[in-house]
Amino acid sequence: MEHRDPLPGRHSHIPVLLRPLLAAVAPVSGVWLDGTFGAGGYARGLLDVGATTVIGIDRDPSALAMATWADQYGPRLRLVAGTFSDLDTLAGEPLDGVVLDLGVSSMQIDQPERGFSFQKDGPLDMRMSRSGESAADIVNRAPEATLADILYLYGEERASRRIAHAIVEARRDPILTTLRLAEIVAKCLPRPKPGQTHPATRSFQALRIAVNAEFSELAQGLAAAERALKPGGKLAVVTFHSLEDRIVKRFLQLASGHSSNANRYAPATTQATARFDLIGKAAGPDDLELAENPRARSAKLRVARRTAAPALTLDPVLIDVPQLQTKGRR
């Protein structure tokens, strides 16, 4: 997630936790991959501190089209359309580092026509790739039980059944805009106190995750990074909410041998040789960054170094990827 750079004379955007990320992965050299290119802040940061080449991947075609500044780096910056779940294939070569900045970017949030935010009215879209099933499709077609599952599993919304029922009742007149959906959700919940988030925040997060298959993409992306990284290569992941951070944390716990079983609901496992070594502890924004960008308040950075151990096939259950049940919760 990127924000306006308060430092004059630098690039117009920098990503959240850029400074601690660059410090954690230093020294930077060789070929790196930015799997969530966005406005290019991580890619530029890596190139400026020593990366020979950065491969920038983004599923949003508008993000790549807006990178008119990329020519200043010449062949050192390669832009590729695609999803980071395929990063090992898209890279086409072993990597010295991988950076993933999860969730939706500030650019997307700030464009009402993309439908990610309830702050301004816009079409109920939320598709990062601008293709496939939209949020409106899910809201207006999914069975009530499936809607409740999405809200509960992907948004941790305790009132998921109440909200799902209200949506189904209201969609007799199709729900096509962000503000209309936000109003339906808000009527199901208590009025927020000063300082609390908007009542629709969790529901919008859940729908965005469902539309973009973000959790399965994340699990596949972590496995792809494990396959692509050279021994000694570094993986840095920035998360923005507890569900995605838990997936990253448990993946790294399991891959580093720090946990014999990262998921208490899964069978006990026998640890193989560690495939990653953890670098430091999870880090969040400091006071300066929070002052510059309040959107960074929930951000968390995790960094690890690849060992020479062979990559393993990833079982999503072991890293607690939420599983949507087609029949809904009982």
C-alpha beads as a LAMMPS data file, in Angstrom:
LAMMPS data file: protein, C-alpha beads

330 atoms
329 bonds

1 atom types
1 bond types

-500.0 500.0 xlo xhi
-500.0 500.0 ylo yhi
-500.0 500.0 zlo zhi

Masses

1 110.0

Atoms # bond

1 1 1 0.000 0.000 0.000
2 1 1 1.575 3.237 -1.139
3 1 1 1.219 6.844 -0.031
4 1 1 2.507 10.263 -0.966
5 1 1 6.169 10.748 -0.128
6 1 1 6.613 13.617 2.350
7 1 1 10.297 13.956 1.493
8 1 1 10.816 16.548 -1.265
9 1 1 13.074 15.587 -4.132
10 1 1 12.254 11.881 -3.958
11 1 1 9.785 9.823 -5.949
12 1 1 6.121 10.820 -5.672
13 1 1 5.148 7.603 -3.880
14 1 1 6.786 5.321 -1.354
15 1 1 5.339 2.119 0.066
16 1 1 4.551 1.461 3.692
17 1 1 7.518 0.221 5.771
18 1 1 9.999 0.894 2.959
19 1 1 12.788 2.070 5.269
20 1 1 12.659 -0.879 7.704
21 1 1 12.266 -3.293 4.797
22 1 1 15.378 -2.036 3.021
23 1 1 17.281 -2.126 6.308
24 1 1 16.197 -5.715 7.005
25 1 1 17.216 -7.056 3.575
26 1 1 20.476 -5.092 3.250
27 1 1 22.769 -5.401 1.450
28 1 1 20.649 -5.511 -1.713
29 1 1 22.185 -6.894 -4.900
30 1 1 21.337 -9.151 -7.828
31 1 1 17.869 -9.886 -9.216
32 1 1 14.823 -8.991 -7.115
33 1 1 11.119 -9.374 -7.780
34 1 1 8.410 -6.971 -6.635
35 1 1 5.299 -9.133 -6.808
36 1 1 2.850 -6.287 -6.131
37 1 1 4.290 -3.495 -8.255
38 1 1 1.568 -0.853 -7.743
39 1 1 3.106 2.604 -8.117
40 1 1 6.566 1.037 -8.091
41 1 1 7.809 2.328 -4.751
42 1 1 9.417 -0.912 -3.601
43 1 1 10.953 -1.534 -7.035
44 1 1 12.490 1.947 -7.111
45 1 1 13.716 1.607 -3.556
46 1 1 15.441 -1.695 -4.348
47 1 1 17.013 -0.356 -7.535
48 1 1 18.260 2.759 -5.753
49 1 1 20.051 0.766 -3.035
50 1 1 21.815 -1.740 -5.268
51 1 1 19.569 -4.268 -7.007
52 1 1 20.986 -5.092 -10.439
53 1 1 17.536 -5.903 -11.816
54 1 1 13.986 -5.720 -10.472
55 1 1 11.117 -7.645 -12.045
56 1 1 7.835 -5.847 -11.315
57 1 1 4.654 -7.935 -11.441
58 1 1 1.108 -6.619 -11.156
59 1 1 -2.295 -8.081 -11.996
60 1 1 -3.752 -4.586 -12.480
61 1 1 -3.065 -3.435 -16.067
62 1 1 -3.507 0.220 -15.087
63 1 1 -0.607 -0.009 -12.616
64 1 1 1.815 -1.052 -15.334
65 1 1 0.416 1.513 -17.779
66 1 1 1.012 4.314 -15.253
67 1 1 4.710 3.439 -14.821
68 1 1 5.824 5.991 -17.418
69 1 1 8.890 6.682 -15.275
70 1 1 10.217 3.123 -15.711
71 1 1 12.331 4.055 -18.722
72 1 1 14.778 5.925 -16.491
73 1 1 15.993 2.550 -15.197
74 1 1 16.309 1.011 -18.641
75 1 1 16.686 -2.787 -18.723
76 1 1 17.245 -2.863 -14.957
77 1 1 13.440 -2.746 -14.475
78 1 1 11.284 -5.361 -16.216
79 1 1 7.502 -5.079 -15.940
80 1 1 5.347 -8.183 -16.280
81 1 1 1.560 -8.540 -16.225
82 1 1 0.412 -11.398 -14.005
83 1 1 -0.196 -12.557 -10.456
84 1 1 2.510 -13.170 -7.878
85 1 1 1.206 -16.704 -7.368
86 1 1 3.090 -17.447 -10.620
87 1 1 6.156 -15.395 -9.739
88 1 1 8.643 -18.239 -10.193
89 1 1 7.401 -18.894 -13.729
90 1 1 7.086 -15.198 -14.608
91 1 1 10.589 -14.443 -13.295
92 1 1 12.167 -17.153 -15.434
93 1 1 15.361 -17.168 -13.357
94 1 1 16.536 -17.710 -9.768
95 1 1 15.978 -14.677 -7.539
96 1 1 18.038 -12.906 -4.884
97 1 1 14.949 -11.433 -3.261
98 1 1 11.161 -11.229 -3.343
99 1 1 8.990 -8.430 -1.927
100 1 1 5.207 -8.753 -1.506
101 1 1 2.995 -5.852 -0.376
102 1 1 -0.406 -7.425 0.244
103 1 1 -3.927 -6.076 -0.050
104 1 1 -5.248 -3.185 -2.077
105 1 1 -3.097 -0.200 -3.011
106 1 1 -3.854 3.400 -2.145
107 1 1 -4.138 4.132 -5.860
108 1 1 -6.981 1.636 -6.154
109 1 1 -8.709 2.825 -2.975
110 1 1 -8.573 6.439 -4.126
111 1 1 -10.267 5.681 -7.456
112 1 1 -14.045 5.506 -6.816
113 1 1 -14.620 3.817 -10.169
114 1 1 -12.688 0.752 -8.929
115 1 1 -15.269 0.101 -6.210
116 1 1 -12.877 -0.723 -3.365
117 1 1 -13.972 2.040 -0.986
118 1 1 -17.242 3.166 0.568
119 1 1 -15.919 6.698 1.144
120 1 1 -17.153 7.791 -2.294
121 1 1 -19.849 6.244 -4.433
122 1 1 -18.790 4.028 -7.298
123 1 1 -19.635 0.780 -9.062
124 1 1 -19.418 -2.306 -6.845
125 1 1 -16.432 -3.802 -8.658
126 1 1 -13.263 -4.523 -6.570
127 1 1 -11.493 -6.513 -9.326
128 1 1 -7.750 -5.874 -9.209
129 1 1 -7.287 -7.420 -12.653
130 1 1 -10.410 -5.718 -14.067
131 1 1 -11.606 -9.140 -15.270
132 1 1 -13.682 -12.001 -13.905
133 1 1 -16.412 -11.977 -11.271
134 1 1 -17.027 -8.617 -9.581
135 1 1 -18.207 -7.800 -6.070
136 1 1 -21.612 -6.940 -7.536
137 1 1 -21.814 -10.417 -9.055
138 1 1 -21.174 -12.030 -5.663
139 1 1 -23.481 -9.699 -3.728
140 1 1 -26.380 -10.178 -6.126
141 1 1 -26.005 -13.871 -6.979
142 1 1 -24.387 -15.786 -4.127
143 1 1 -26.619 -17.820 -1.793
144 1 1 -27.185 -16.260 1.604
145 1 1 -25.123 -18.944 3.373
146 1 1 -22.189 -18.344 1.032
147 1 1 -22.356 -14.591 1.629
148 1 1 -22.349 -15.213 5.378
149 1 1 -19.301 -17.465 5.028
150 1 1 -17.426 -14.866 3.000
151 1 1 -18.114 -12.132 5.545
152 1 1 -17.185 -14.331 8.498
153 1 1 -14.109 -16.109 7.119
154 1 1 -12.580 -13.251 5.123
155 1 1 -13.702 -10.274 7.200
156 1 1 -14.064 -11.779 10.699
157 1 1 -17.489 -10.126 10.756
158 1 1 -19.462 -11.458 13.733
159 1 1 -22.739 -10.173 12.321
160 1 1 -22.167 -12.044 9.055
161 1 1 -25.492 -13.883 9.016
162 1 1 -27.484 -10.758 9.821
163 1 1 -25.709 -8.786 7.103
164 1 1 -26.014 -11.600 4.543
165 1 1 -29.755 -11.822 5.194
166 1 1 -30.139 -8.053 4.793
167 1 1 -28.227 -8.143 1.507
168 1 1 -30.424 -10.928 0.125
169 1 1 -33.562 -9.020 1.118
170 1 1 -32.287 -5.781 -0.431
171 1 1 -31.004 -7.243 -3.694
172 1 1 -34.484 -7.675 -5.106
173 1 1 -33.458 -4.312 -6.491
174 1 1 -29.877 -5.159 -7.585
175 1 1 -27.104 -3.713 -5.409
176 1 1 -24.719 -2.070 -7.855
177 1 1 -22.924 0.728 -5.976
178 1 1 -20.552 0.947 -3.037
179 1 1 -22.576 3.440 -1.027
180 1 1 -25.768 1.399 -1.289
181 1 1 -24.012 -1.713 -0.007
182 1 1 -22.342 0.294 2.772
183 1 1 -25.739 1.640 3.857
184 1 1 -27.243 -1.868 3.961
185 1 1 -24.360 -3.142 6.104
186 1 1 -24.387 -0.103 8.402
187 1 1 -28.075 -0.614 9.229
188 1 1 -27.216 -4.082 10.579
189 1 1 -24.652 -2.841 13.088
190 1 1 -24.509 -0.347 15.989
191 1 1 -23.585 3.217 15.147
192 1 1 -19.782 3.500 15.535
193 1 1 -18.312 5.522 18.359
194 1 1 -15.853 8.353 17.578
195 1 1 -12.564 6.867 16.366
196 1 1 -14.056 3.512 15.363
197 1 1 -13.950 2.263 11.794
198 1 1 -16.933 2.421 9.475
199 1 1 -19.374 -0.487 10.058
200 1 1 -18.884 -1.700 6.471
201 1 1 -15.089 -1.989 6.735
202 1 1 -14.988 -5.725 7.453
203 1 1 -17.638 -6.550 4.855
204 1 1 -15.817 -4.629 2.115
205 1 1 -12.539 -6.322 3.073
206 1 1 -14.194 -9.736 2.888
207 1 1 -15.732 -9.123 -0.523
208 1 1 -12.460 -7.779 -1.922
209 1 1 -10.611 -10.871 -0.713
210 1 1 -13.255 -13.145 -2.239
211 1 1 -13.306 -11.314 -5.587
212 1 1 -9.521 -11.479 -5.947
213 1 1 -8.967 -14.900 -4.311
214 1 1 -6.365 -13.161 -2.157
215 1 1 -5.740 -15.914 0.385
216 1 1 -5.188 -18.669 -2.164
217 1 1 -3.021 -16.246 -4.172
218 1 1 -0.983 -15.550 -1.041
219 1 1 -0.449 -19.226 -0.235
220 1 1 0.581 -19.963 -3.813
221 1 1 2.791 -16.863 -3.892
222 1 1 4.689 -17.894 -0.772
223 1 1 5.256 -21.341 -2.248
224 1 1 6.381 -19.789 -5.553
225 1 1 8.841 -17.532 -3.713
226 1 1 10.275 -20.571 -1.934
227 1 1 10.842 -22.252 -5.290
228 1 1 12.297 -19.147 -6.962
229 1 1 14.701 -17.865 -4.311
230 1 1 18.371 -18.780 -4.404
231 1 1 20.030 -20.039 -1.199
232 1 1 20.562 -16.838 0.778
233 1 1 17.784 -15.046 -1.109
234 1 1 15.438 -12.943 1.002
235 1 1 11.658 -12.835 1.265
236 1 1 9.972 -9.707 2.654
237 1 1 6.193 -9.542 3.104
238 1 1 4.112 -6.563 4.246
239 1 1 0.617 -7.384 5.517
240 1 1 -2.275 -5.126 6.503
241 1 1 -4.673 -7.263 8.521
242 1 1 -4.522 -10.164 10.936
243 1 1 -5.806 -12.887 8.606
244 1 1 -3.167 -12.453 5.916
245 1 1 -0.448 -11.849 8.520
246 1 1 -1.371 -15.108 10.231
247 1 1 -0.909 -16.987 6.946
248 1 1 2.537 -15.432 6.403
249 1 1 3.560 -15.983 10.022
250 1 1 2.570 -19.647 10.013
251 1 1 4.188 -20.281 6.651
252 1 1 7.480 -18.889 7.933
253 1 1 7.161 -20.697 11.265
254 1 1 6.687 -24.002 9.520
255 1 1 9.317 -23.348 6.836
256 1 1 11.913 -22.242 9.411
257 1 1 11.338 -25.156 11.802
258 1 1 10.204 -22.836 14.611
259 1 1 6.916 -24.715 14.917
260 1 1 6.323 -28.443 14.590
261 1 1 2.721 -27.663 13.721
262 1 1 1.632 -24.119 12.899
263 1 1 -2.060 -25.056 12.805
264 1 1 -3.575 -26.618 15.925
265 1 1 -6.393 -28.126 13.862
266 1 1 -4.062 -29.994 11.497
267 1 1 -2.305 -33.299 12.243
268 1 1 1.133 -33.091 13.836
269 1 1 3.955 -32.943 11.308
270 1 1 7.592 -33.908 11.353
271 1 1 9.890 -31.010 10.522
272 1 1 12.212 -31.341 7.574
273 1 1 15.353 -29.228 7.244
274 1 1 14.507 -25.535 7.523
275 1 1 13.867 -23.879 4.157
276 1 1 13.968 -20.354 5.608
277 1 1 15.779 -18.607 8.448
278 1 1 13.840 -15.796 10.092
279 1 1 15.433 -12.323 9.991
280 1 1 14.491 -10.348 13.081
281 1 1 10.996 -10.050 14.491
282 1 1 7.837 -8.767 12.863
283 1 1 8.041 -4.970 12.571
284 1 1 5.369 -2.285 12.369
285 1 1 5.430 1.428 11.528
286 1 1 7.217 3.894 13.775
287 1 1 5.733 7.184 14.960
288 1 1 7.189 9.098 12.004
289 1 1 5.589 6.796 9.468
290 1 1 2.247 6.865 11.275
291 1 1 2.336 10.650 11.201
292 1 1 3.100 10.599 7.475
293 1 1 0.527 7.939 6.608
294 1 1 -2.212 6.817 9.060
295 1 1 -3.086 3.978 6.647
296 1 1 0.118 2.277 7.813
297 1 1 -1.198 1.718 11.338
298 1 1 -1.972 -1.982 10.836
299 1 1 0.998 -2.798 8.590
300 1 1 3.416 -5.528 9.610
301 1 1 6.692 -6.607 7.988
302 1 1 8.118 -10.140 8.118
303 1 1 11.475 -11.071 6.559
304 1 1 13.242 -14.414 6.082
305 1 1 16.282 -15.808 4.259
306 1 1 16.112 -18.888 2.020
307 1 1 18.318 -21.839 2.908
308 1 1 19.684 -24.474 0.532
309 1 1 17.009 -27.018 1.558
310 1 1 14.780 -28.217 -1.302
311 1 1 11.407 -26.512 -1.669
312 1 1 8.424 -28.524 -0.473
313 1 1 4.841 -28.735 -1.676
314 1 1 2.700 -26.375 0.393
315 1 1 -0.421 -27.656 2.158
316 1 1 -2.704 -24.609 2.644
317 1 1 -4.354 -26.292 5.646
318 1 1 -1.081 -26.280 7.553
319 1 1 -0.763 -22.506 7.265
320 1 1 -4.418 -21.924 8.156
321 1 1 -5.699 -20.519 4.874
322 1 1 -9.443 -19.917 5.462
323 1 1 -11.477 -22.431 3.477
324 1 1 -14.796 -21.259 2.076
325 1 1 -17.411 -24.018 2.283
326 1 1 -19.867 -24.127 -0.612
327 1 1 -22.729 -25.155 1.692
328 1 1 -22.070 -22.395 4.221
329 1 1 -21.525 -22.538 7.972
330 1 1 -23.891 -24.429 10.212

Bonds

1 1 1 2
2 1 2 3
3 1 3 4
4 1 4 5
5 1 5 6
6 1 6 7
7 1 7 8
8 1 8 9
9 1 9 10
10 1 10 11
11 1 11 12
12 1 12 13
13 1 13 14
14 1 14 15
15 1 15 16
16 1 16 17
17 1 17 18
18 1 18 19
19 1 19 20
20 1 20 21
21 1 21 22
22 1 22 23
23 1 23 24
24 1 24 25
25 1 25 26
26 1 26 27
27 1 27 28
28 1 28 29
29 1 29 30
30 1 30 31
31 1 31 32
32 1 32 33
33 1 33 34
34 1 34 35
35 1 35 36
36 1 36 37
37 1 37 38
38 1 38 39
39 1 39 40
40 1 40 41
41 1 41 42
42 1 42 43
43 1 43 44
44 1 44 45
45 1 45 46
46 1 46 47
47 1 47 48
48 1 48 49
49 1 49 50
50 1 50 51
51 1 51 52
52 1 52 53
53 1 53 54
54 1 54 55
55 1 55 56
56 1 56 57
57 1 57 58
58 1 58 59
59 1 59 60
60 1 60 61
61 1 61 62
62 1 62 63
63 1 63 64
64 1 64 65
65 1 65 66
66 1 66 67
67 1 67 68
68 1 68 69
69 1 69 70
70 1 70 71
71 1 71 72
72 1 72 73
73 1 73 74
74 1 74 75
75 1 75 76
76 1 76 77
77 1 77 78
78 1 78 79
79 1 79 80
80 1 80 81
81 1 81 82
82 1 82 83
83 1 83 84
84 1 84 85
85 1 85 86
86 1 86 87
87 1 87 88
88 1 88 89
89 1 89 90
90 1 90 91
91 1 91 92
92 1 92 93
93 1 93 94
94 1 94 95
95 1 95 96
96 1 96 97
97 1 97 98
98 1 98 99
99 1 99 100
100 1 100 101
101 1 101 102
102 1 102 103
103 1 103 104
104 1 104 105
105 1 105 106
106 1 106 107
107 1 107 108
108 1 108 109
109 1 109 110
110 1 110 111
111 1 111 112
112 1 112 113
113 1 113 114
114 1 114 115
115 1 115 116
116 1 116 117
117 1 117 118
118 1 118 119
119 1 119 120
120 1 120 121
121 1 121 122
122 1 122 123
123 1 123 124
124 1 124 125
125 1 125 126
126 1 126 127
127 1 127 128
128 1 128 129
129 1 129 130
130 1 130 131
131 1 131 132
132 1 132 133
133 1 133 134
134 1 134 135
135 1 135 136
136 1 136 137
137 1 137 138
138 1 138 139
139 1 139 140
140 1 140 141
141 1 141 142
142 1 142 143
143 1 143 144
144 1 144 145
145 1 145 146
146 1 146 147
147 1 147 148
148 1 148 149
149 1 149 150
150 1 150 151
151 1 151 152
152 1 152 153
153 1 153 154
154 1 154 155
155 1 155 156
156 1 156 157
157 1 157 158
158 1 158 159
159 1 159 160
160 1 160 161
161 1 161 162
162 1 162 163
163 1 163 164
164 1 164 165
165 1 165 166
166 1 166 167
167 1 167 168
168 1 168 169
169 1 169 170
170 1 170 171
171 1 171 172
172 1 172 173
173 1 173 174
174 1 174 175
175 1 175 176
176 1 176 177
177 1 177 178
178 1 178 179
179 1 179 180
180 1 180 181
181 1 181 182
182 1 182 183
183 1 183 184
184 1 184 185
185 1 185 186
186 1 186 187
187 1 187 188
188 1 188 189
189 1 189 190
190 1 190 191
191 1 191 192
192 1 192 193
193 1 193 194
194 1 194 195
195 1 195 196
196 1 196 197
197 1 197 198
198 1 198 199
199 1 199 200
200 1 200 201
201 1 201 202
202 1 202 203
203 1 203 204
204 1 204 205
205 1 205 206
206 1 206 207
207 1 207 208
208 1 208 209
209 1 209 210
210 1 210 211
211 1 211 212
212 1 212 213
213 1 213 214
214 1 214 215
215 1 215 216
216 1 216 217
217 1 217 218
218 1 218 219
219 1 219 220
220 1 220 221
221 1 221 222
222 1 222 223
223 1 223 224
224 1 224 225
225 1 225 226
226 1 226 227
227 1 227 228
228 1 228 229
229 1 229 230
230 1 230 231
231 1 231 232
232 1 232 233
233 1 233 234
234 1 234 235
235 1 235 236
236 1 236 237
237 1 237 238
238 1 238 239
239 1 239 240
240 1 240 241
241 1 241 242
242 1 242 243
243 1 243 244
244 1 244 245
245 1 245 246
246 1 246 247
247 1 247 248
248 1 248 249
249 1 249 250
250 1 250 251
251 1 251 252
252 1 252 253
253 1 253 254
254 1 254 255
255 1 255 256
256 1 256 257
257 1 257 258
258 1 258 259
259 1 259 260
260 1 260 261
261 1 261 262
262 1 262 263
263 1 263 264
264 1 264 265
265 1 265 266
266 1 266 267
267 1 267 268
268 1 268 269
269 1 269 270
270 1 270 271
271 1 271 272
272 1 272 273
273 1 273 274
274 1 274 275
275 1 275 276
276 1 276 277
277 1 277 278
278 1 278 279
279 1 279 280
280 1 280 281
281 1 281 282
282 1 282 283
283 1 283 284
284 1 284 285
285 1 285 286
286 1 286 287
287 1 287 288
288 1 288 289
289 1 289 290
290 1 290 291
291 1 291 292
292 1 292 293
293 1 293 294
294 1 294 295
295 1 295 296
296 1 296 297
297 1 297 298
298 1 298 299
299 1 299 300
300 1 300 301
301 1 301 302
302 1 302 303
303 1 303 304
304 1 304 305
305 1 305 306
306 1 306 307
307 1 307 308
308 1 308 309
309 1 309 310
310 1 310 311
311 1 311 312
312 1 312 313
313 1 313 314
314 1 314 315
315 1 315 316
316 1 316 317
317 1 317 318
318 1 318 319
319 1 319 320
320 1 320 321
321 1 321 322
322 1 322 323
323 1 323 324
324 1 324 325
325 1 325 326
326 1 326 327
327 1 327 328
328 1 328 329
329 1 329 330
